[in-house]
């Protein structure tokens, strides 16, 4: 089983975008896992292991882990984050959701607002959407770009290639500084998205999730698929790989993501800090005081 999960941690990895095609990835794939119950059991094991590793990450205080989630609407980002990270200590994990930029954020470069929320050493940071929106929704809807206050002379036909370059350099810098980056594209089919949208209409407890804007964006499905493909092709690197995770089956999506998170943390060879002689002496003195006071 361990080898099967290790395989799953790497199957959907893209760390060289050359020749990448989204059509080569099946949104309904489950890699031979056909039991929800079995997958749920293994997911729980992954949740428990993540908690153990996070504790050492926090104690060691050297590395940081950034998890980026991008997807079409209703692909299951919120649920995946909730289930996969359900065992972590909130003191060492922060989740940020990035909506449309505020007026104040538009006064800065497109990376500024997310850079402020990068995880500190010893912490796990989760971006529910991210700076990648700047090469996705902004690309699909050019009018948004016009409102970003970028000097017109800089908005050329090469702007997307330039933004890809900026992102690659930024992620390389963060990786060289000790931030491990793992990026997930939850790959849902158009058919499954429609099914989930209808569920939001039919089930009262899901009504709050419905947004007319989501239906509007669905009209740009093909444009978004092209934008995602180009994004992954241009920003998949060994130090900041993408994982194109099948998202038509939520139970499998969550298991696959969990395997990647565990694999990333285990690759750091984490351990609790060793106690030096000065600290040992302090501990011994503390014991004497406590035992002496009864």
N, C-alpha and C positions, 0 to 999 in steps of 0.2 A: 504493500500500500504506500509506503514511503516513496518508493521509486515512481509510482504512478502519480503522486502529488508533485514530486520534483519535476516530472515531465510536464505536468500541467502548468507549472510555474514558468516554463520557457516556451511552450508551444505557440503562444500568440504574441511573442516578443518580436518587435521590429526595431533593430538597432542600426540598420543601414537602409535608408529609404530608397536607394537606387533601384528602379524597376518596380517599386511598390504599387500594387493595384488593390483597391478595396474589394473588388469583385472576387478576389482569391480567398476571401474570408467569409464563411457562412454564418449568418446571425443565429441560426438554429442549431449549430454544432454543439454537442455535449461531450465530445472526445471519448465516447464509449460509456460514459456514466449514464445509466438508465434508471437509477433508483434515487428518488428525492430523499428518502429516509436515510440511505447510505451517505448521500452527499451532505445532508444536514448534520449527521454524526461527525463527518470529517471536517465540516466547517467549524463545528464547536471545538474540535481538537485544534484547529488553526487559530481560533479566537483565544483559546487558553495559552497556546504557544506564543502568540503575539503579545499577550499580557506579560509573560515571563521575560521575553526579550525587551519589551519596552521598559521594564523595571531596570534592567541592566543598562540600557541606553541612557536612561535618566541618571542613574548612579555614576556611570562612566563620564558623562558630560563632555564628550568629544565630538560625536557625530550628530547630525540632524537628518531627519527623513522627511521628504516632501512628496506627497501623493497628490497628483493632479487628475481630476475627473472631468472629462468632456463627453458630450453626447447630444443626440437629438432629444427633443422633449419626450418624456414618458419612457425613456430608456432604462430608468431605475437607479439613477445616481444616488438619490437620497436614501433609498432602501439599502443599497449596497454599502454605503458608508455606515449606516445605522447598524447593520448586522455584522459586517466584517470587523468593525472597530468597537463592538459592544463591550469588550473586556478591558479596554485600556483605561489607565488612570487619567482622569480629566486634567490633573495637575501638569501632565506632560504631553498633552495633545490639544491642539486648537483647530477648529474647523471654520473656514471662511467661505462665504457664498458671495460671488461677485455678480451684481446686477448691472444695470446701465450706470455708467460713471456719473458722479455728481458734478455740479458746476465747478467745485473746487478741484476735483480730480482732473478735470479737463484743462486745468491751468498747468498741468505737468505732462511729461512724456508718457507714452502708453504703458510703460512698465512700472511707473512710479507707484501706483496705488497697490499693486500686488507685492512689490519689493518690500514695502513697509511691514508686510505680514509674513515674511519668510520665517520658518521655524528657527528658534535659537538652538544652540547645542544642547543635546540631551532630549530634544523634543521631536514629536511628530506633528507636522503641519499638513492639513488637508485643504486643498482648494477645490471647492465645488464650482466649476467653471474657473477661468483664470485669464491670464494675459493672452491666451490663445483665442479668446473671443475677438481680439483685434485683427485676426486673420481669418475669422469665420463670419460672424454676423455683420461685421463692418465691411467685409468683402462682398457678401451677398447683397447688402443694402448700402450702396455707395453714398447715399444721402447722409448716412451717419458720419461718414468720414469728413464730409463738408462741415459738420458741426463740431469737429474735434479741435479746431483752432490751429491745426498744423499749417504753417505758412504755405500758401498755394504753390509757390515755386518748388517746394519739396514733395508735392503730391504728383509724382510722375508715374509712368507706366511700370516703373521698377519698384514701386513702393512695397509690394508684397514680398518680393525677393529680398529687399532691404530689411523688412521686418523679420523675415525668417532668419536672416543673418544676425540681426540684433539678438533674437531669442537664443540662437545657438551659442553666441558668445557669452550671453548672460548665464545660461545653464552650465556652460563649461567653467566659467568663473566660480559659480556656486559649488560645482562638483569638486573643483580644486581646493575649495575652502572647507570642505567636509560635509556638504549637504548632498545626501544621496537622493536622486530624483527618479521617481517612477511615474509614468504617465499612462492613464487608461482612457481609451476610447471605447465606450460601451456601444457596441455595434448592433442596433436593433433594426429589424426589417420594417418596411412601410406598412405591411399587413398587420404586424404585431402592434405597431404604434396606433393604428386605427382601432384595434381591439381594445387597447388600454384607454384611449380617449373615450370610447363608447362606455366603458366601465365607469368612468368618471361621471358620465351623465346618468347612467342607470342605477348606480349604487349610492344612496344618500350619504354614506360615510366618506365617499370620495368626491362629492360635489364640490367641496372647497378647493380641490386641486385643478378644477377645470378653468381654463382661460381661453377666451375667444382668440387671443393673440396666438396661442399654440396652433389653432386651426389655420390661422393666416400664414404662419411660418411653414406649415405643411405644404403649402402651395409652391414653396421653393425647395422641395425635397431634392431634386436633381442638382440644383446649384449648391446646396449644402454638401451633398455627397462629393461633388468635385472639389469643394473647398477643403473638406476633411482629408481627402486623398492627397491633395497637394501639400497640405499642412504636414501630414505624417511623412510624406516623401522627403520634405525639406528639413524636418526637425528631429528625425529619428537618429540618435547617435548612441554609441556604446555607453557614454556616461549619463545619458538621459533618454533611455529607450521608451518607445510606445508599446502598449499592449492592446491589441485590437481584440477585445473580449466579446464573444458572442453574447447577446443580451436578450434573445427571445425567450429564454428560460431563466427566470430570476434566480432560481435555486442554484443553477450552474454558474451563472455570472458571479455570484457571491463566493462560491467555492474557488473559482479560478483566481479572483482578486486576492482572496485570503492566502492562497499558495504563493502568489507573487510577493505579498507583503512579508510573509514569513521568510521566504528565500532572500529578500533584500536585507532583512535584519540579520539573518544567520550569516550572510556573506561578510558582515563586519567583525566577526569573531569577538562578539561582545563578552565582557566579563565584569564582575564587580571589582572596584578598585582595591588594590592590595594595601594593607595597612603597614606603614613604616614604623620604625622603632619609636619615634616620638609619639605617634598615635597609640601604639601599644602601651607605652608608659602611661599615657593619659587614661586609657581604658582601665589599667590596673589600679591607678589612683582612684578612679571613679568607683571601682568595685570595693576598695577598702573603705571609702567614705560611706557607701550604701550599707555594707555589711556591718560597719561599726555603729551605725545609727539604729540597727535592728528593724 
